[in-house]
Each structure stands twice: as structure tokens, then as C-alpha cells.
């Protein structure tokens, strides 16, 4: 990609570092200091959602519940386009166990290393066996072929101590969608045991990065929330950046640098066809959907200032929402569409502000030490995630009024948070100090359950979509 790639990479490095580094696009470089990593944090026994008064409160939850997940049997091992029903039964049980472990709440055992069950045992468990192994809950199920184009996956949850069935669900999908059936089963179990809304049956759009820094190729990619079903959506000839799913999952909004001009596109997820929303010759950043999918926010630099604009998702004339000296960037709508959270350096350093959707009543909400960048409103509306810049880059949350600020990560450079559909988990990308390589990570609101999401290439700018329809 040559000189164009170098120029765009430089601009996007500035964007990644928030307003501090974006200002360097106009004023020159600076050095970033490294903060030594903190000592390991003790495992908490609480989660911390805000109460109606806007304060984070501690709520006890049952942690580390041991759940047995044996392979799912079948009434007859027959072939499907995605593998035999017996093979799918083992694979589905593994994804269910992995999902439950990934929640950070449960300790699943199986499907490897636990006994296999018969089809008859699915509804009549051997409770004594599972209790002797320490299991407190039991997930059992089955896989059956209905016809060449459909399988049914049964999903059952049992309380081992009480020897009772607490939940059952049948899920009919095409054989190729067996992973969705597994995620749906895990979602049902997670919701039943935790009281929280589900989040496993969802997808991530992100930017796959390959090649050395001076010739970095950035492609739009999509995967399941756990990294499965990975596909590339663009070929890398034009640089793709900062994707976001539409509210109905049918489209992905993203920024592209093509022929030295920034363009905002909407790609149809099924056809992979991209439609131009707007292009111009000015540096353009961070397109974001409105909750109804009718409006796109973006930031554009012009005459030394960067402001936030709104444009119809089908294209048209942009409307400027901010108009102050300096840099305003990174708008994110509240779930009801009435407010927008964004970052601005109008006070002398980048901080978080909230305004009405029409740009009126702009109010600063972040204070204290350091700078605050890349705000993202929770789908619940109760929290705002952000990047805290104070030596290193960390992921944090605060209430929409700016209270109860809480930092969740402590690495050299973590940034660009994106929320799970239930507002309980945050994904972000982490950049290595020496190599500059980026990887996708997630952390829950305790700040303890942190893990990397596997991707076939380096990854940045993750965007978590809603629960699949």
C-alpha cells in the first residue's frame, strides 16, 4: 500500500491515542510514558452495577459454581453437512462449556474428562454420579437430525443438589449454524443462573491487521463473540477502520481510506456490498450509528478544529453538532437516542462531555487526574466506558453523570471499549509496547475476569453487536 498506507497509519495512530494524539496530527509528535504494571488484583466476590441514584453498589453473586457439561448424545449418529450428529454433540457441549467459563462466573467441567451419557439419560440424570464429582449444576442435551437442512439441539439444566430440572429448551437450526445453537444454550443457562441478560449469541466486527508497521494491511473482519466463525469482509486494498454493527445486524458501518480520501461506507452483511455514505478530503474519524439506524455520527477536521457531525445513514448534507475551538470527537448515542457522549479538549485536555442529540446543552462529566477518551455508552444506559490516559492507557467506566469512576484494566495501552449486548462485559484492544501489535481482549465489570479473544491476525477496533435476532 506504500506511501498511502504510511500516511493513513500515522493518522490512525493519532486517532487511537484519543484527542491527545489526534492533536499531534496538527502540531507534531510526543512521547508516551510507560507505567509499570500494578500488582495482581485479588478476585472479587461482587459485581458493581449502578443503582438508580447513579452510584456503583456492590451486589453479591454466587461465584465459581461447578457445572458439569457432558457430550450431547444423539438418537442415531447420522451425517449432516457440518459433521455427524455425534461429532456435533461433542462440539456443541464444548462451546457451551467454553461460553460458561468465559463468563467468569462458572467453573464448567467437560465435555472432555467426564462420562458420556445415553440419550435416555438426558432427561433422567444420574445425580449421584455428578454429585460425587463435585458438580452443583448439570447441563445435558442432545442433537438430532430433523431433515437434511435442520437439526434440533436440546438444552437442559439441572440442580444436582436438589435433583430437579430447572430449565429446558429446544433449538432448531441449520447444521452449519450449530455454533449458534451452542451459544443460545449457554445464554439460557447463564441467564437462568445469574439473572443477567444473555450475550454469547452475538458477533464482533473488528479490524484485522497484518504486515509490518510500514506496510500494515487493515481489513474489516467479523466473528462470533468467542472468535469462532471468522470471516474477512474486505480485501485490504483500501484501509478499513472503526467498524460498528447496525442495530438490526444487517449492516456494518466503517471508515475507509481509499485513494487518499476518507470515505464512510455501510456494508450489507449478507451481500458484502458496500454503499457510500459520505466522502471528503478532510481527516474523518469514528462513524457511529444512532439507535434507530437512521443517522450516522462522525468527526471531521477542518480549519484547525475537529467537530462532530450527523448525517442520514443513506447519505446527504451533514449537520454540525459541536462548534468549539479544538477537537471534538468520538460521539456515542445513549440507548434511547436522546443524548450523545463524546470527548473534547476544549478545557485544555481531553475529557468526556454529554450533549443532547441535536448538539445542545453540552456538559463536561469527567474530572480528576489524567485524560479521558473514546467514550461508549452502555446498551443498558447505566454506564459509560472510556479510555483513561494517565501514563498508560486503561479501560474504565463511570456513570452518565460522571460519578463512580472505576478502572478495570492496567496494561501499557488498552483502548477503544465496546460493550457486550447485556452491558456486563467490555471488549477493547491492547497494543504491545515494542512491536506495536494489537490484540482483542475483554474484561467484565469486576476488572478481574480478563481474557484475550483469539483472532487469526492481529486485531484492533472491536465493535460488539447486539444479541442476534
Secondary structure, DSSP 8 states (H G I E B T S, - for coil): -HHHHHHHHHHHHHHHTHHHHHTHHHH-----------------SEE--B-TTS-B--EE---SEEEEE---B-SS----TTS-HHHHHHHHHHHHHHHHHHTTSEEEE-STTS----TGGGSS--HHHHHHTT-SEEEEEEEEEEETTEEEEEEEEEETTTTEEEEEEEEEE-GGGHHHHHHHHHHHHHHHHH-S---SS-EEEEEEEES-GGG-EEEEEEEETTS-S-EE-S-SSSEEEEEEE-TTSSEEEEEEEETTEEEEEEEETTT--EEEEEEESS-EEEEEE-TTSSEEEEEEEETTEEEEEEEETT----EE----SSBEEEEEE-TTSSEEEEEE-TTSS-EEEEEETTS-S-EE---SSSEEEEEEE-TTSS-EEEEEESSSEEEEEE-TTS-S-EE---SSBEEEEEE-TTSSEEEEEEE-TTT--EEEEEEETTS--EEE---SSEEEEEEE-----
